[in-house]
Amino acid sequence: MSMTDLIADMLTRIRNAIMVGHEKVDVLSCKVNNEIVLILKDEGYIVNFKTTIKDNRQGILQIYLKYDEDGKTNVIQGLKRISKPGMRVYVNKENIPRVLNGLGTAILSTNKGVLTDKNSRRLGVGGEVLCYVW
């Protein structure tokens, strides 16, 4: 079965792993997912990640989730897919959204690559809003 929305699948797998308290989660690897996970690591939402290749040559990303000092509360409180295959959401540089008044992060796909909302404002580029993380 072929998946049409690998980003939504990744976000759902992370959300489900957080709800049950897993230490790590495996998702399918693709270029956009790799870039999103790299942003999540840079922003401090996850601990680390590594890429492995399975028997059928499909890449797998192992994402290690980050928890607070108590070990029960995850750093990621919410994930939301914005632009979907059936309805793309584009913004220009003046209308880049702020997630929770700047406490969260919007991830955009721009002509400069996959960027956070802060970096796209700094570079002055708009693009497709992929997801929100808070």
C-alpha positions as CSV (number, residue, x, y, z in Angstrom):
1,M,0.0,0.0,0.0
2,S,1.4,3.4,-1.0
3,M,1.1,6.3,1.4
4,T,0.3,9.7,0.0
5,D,1.1,11.8,3.1
6,L,4.3,10.7,4.8
7,I,4.4,13.9,6.9
8,A,1.0,13.3,8.4
9,D,2.0,9.6,9.1
10,M,5.2,10.8,10.8
11,L,3.3,13.3,13.0
12,T,0.7,10.7,13.9
13,R,3.3,8.2,14.9
14,I,5.1,10.7,17.1
15,R,1.8,11.8,18.7
16,N,0.8,8.2,19.4
17,A,4.2,7.4,20.9
18,I,4.0,10.4,23.2
19,M,0.6,9.4,24.4
20,V,1.8,5.9,25.5
21,G,5.2,7.2,26.8
22,H,7.6,5.5,24.3
23,E,11.3,6.4,24.4
24,K,11.6,6.2,20.6
25,V,9.5,5.9,17.5
26,D,10.2,4.6,14.0
27,V,8.9,6.5,10.9
28,L,9.5,6.2,7.2
29,S,12.4,8.2,5.9
30,C,12.0,10.7,3.1
31,K,13.7,14.0,2.3
32,V,11.0,16.2,3.9
33,N,10.7,14.0,7.0
34,N,14.5,14.1,7.5
35,E,14.4,17.9,7.3
36,I,11.5,18.2,9.7
37,V,13.2,15.9,12.2
38,L,16.4,17.9,11.9
39,I,14.4,21.1,12.7
40,L,12.7,19.3,15.7
41,K,16.2,18.4,17.0
42,D,17.5,21.9,16.5
43,E,14.5,23.4,18.3
44,G,14.9,21.0,21.2
45,Y,11.7,19.0,20.8
46,I,13.5,15.6,20.4
47,V,16.7,14.2,21.8
48,N,18.3,12.7,18.7
49,F,17.5,10.6,15.6
50,K,19.3,8.1,13.4
51,T,18.6,6.6,10.0
52,T,18.7,2.9,9.2
53,I,18.0,1.0,6.1
54,K,15.8,-2.2,6.3
55,D,15.9,-5.2,4.0
56,N,13.7,-3.8,1.3
57,R,15.9,-0.7,1.0
58,Q,13.3,1.5,2.7
59,G,14.9,4.0,5.1
60,I,13.7,4.2,8.6
61,L,14.1,7.2,11.0
62,Q,14.4,6.3,14.6
63,I,13.4,9.4,16.6
64,Y,14.3,9.5,20.3
65,L,11.7,11.6,22.1
66,K,12.5,14.1,24.8
67,Y,10.9,14.1,28.2
68,D,11.1,16.6,31.2
69,E,13.0,15.9,34.4
70,D,10.2,13.9,35.9
71,G,10.3,11.5,32.9
72,K,6.6,11.6,32.3
73,T,5.8,14.9,30.5
74,N,7.0,15.1,26.9
75,V,8.5,18.3,25.6
76,I,6.2,18.1,22.6
77,Q,2.7,19.1,23.7
78,G,1.0,19.1,20.3
79,L,1.6,18.5,16.6
80,K,-0.8,19.6,13.8
81,R,-0.5,19.1,10.1
82,I,-1.6,22.2,8.3
83,S,-1.1,21.8,4.5
84,K,-2.5,18.6,3.3
85,P,-2.4,16.9,-0.2
86,G,-6.1,17.8,-0.8
87,M,-5.7,21.4,0.4
88,R,-2.3,23.1,0.3
89,V,-1.8,26.2,2.5
90,Y,0.7,28.8,1.3
91,V,1.7,32.1,3.0
92,N,3.8,35.0,1.8
93,K,6.5,36.6,4.0
94,E,4.1,39.1,5.6
95,N,1.6,36.4,6.7
96,I,3.9,33.7,8.3
97,P,1.9,32.3,11.3
98,R,3.0,32.5,14.9
99,V,2.2,29.4,17.0
100,L,1.1,30.2,20.5
101,N,2.5,33.8,20.2
102,G,6.0,32.5,19.4
103,L,6.1,29.7,22.0
104,G,5.6,27.0,19.3
105,T,7.1,26.5,15.9
106,A,5.6,26.6,12.4
107,I,7.6,24.5,9.9
108,L,7.5,25.8,6.3
109,S,8.7,24.5,3.0
110,T,10.3,27.4,1.1
111,N,12.5,27.9,-1.9
112,K,15.4,28.1,0.6
113,G,14.5,24.7,2.0
114,V,12.5,23.5,5.0
115,L,12.6,26.3,7.6
116,T,11.1,27.4,10.9
117,D,8.8,30.4,11.0
118,K,11.5,32.5,12.7
119,N,14.1,31.6,10.0
120,S,11.7,32.3,7.2
121,R,10.9,35.7,8.7
122,R,14.6,36.5,9.0
123,L,15.2,35.4,5.4
124,G,12.1,37.1,4.1
125,V,10.6,34.1,2.3
126,G,7.2,32.5,2.4
127,G,6.1,29.1,1.4
128,E,3.9,26.1,2.2
129,V,3.0,25.7,5.9
130,L,3.7,22.0,6.7
131,C,2.9,21.7,10.4
132,Y,2.8,23.4,13.8
133,V,4.7,22.0,16.8
134,W,4.2,23.3,20.4
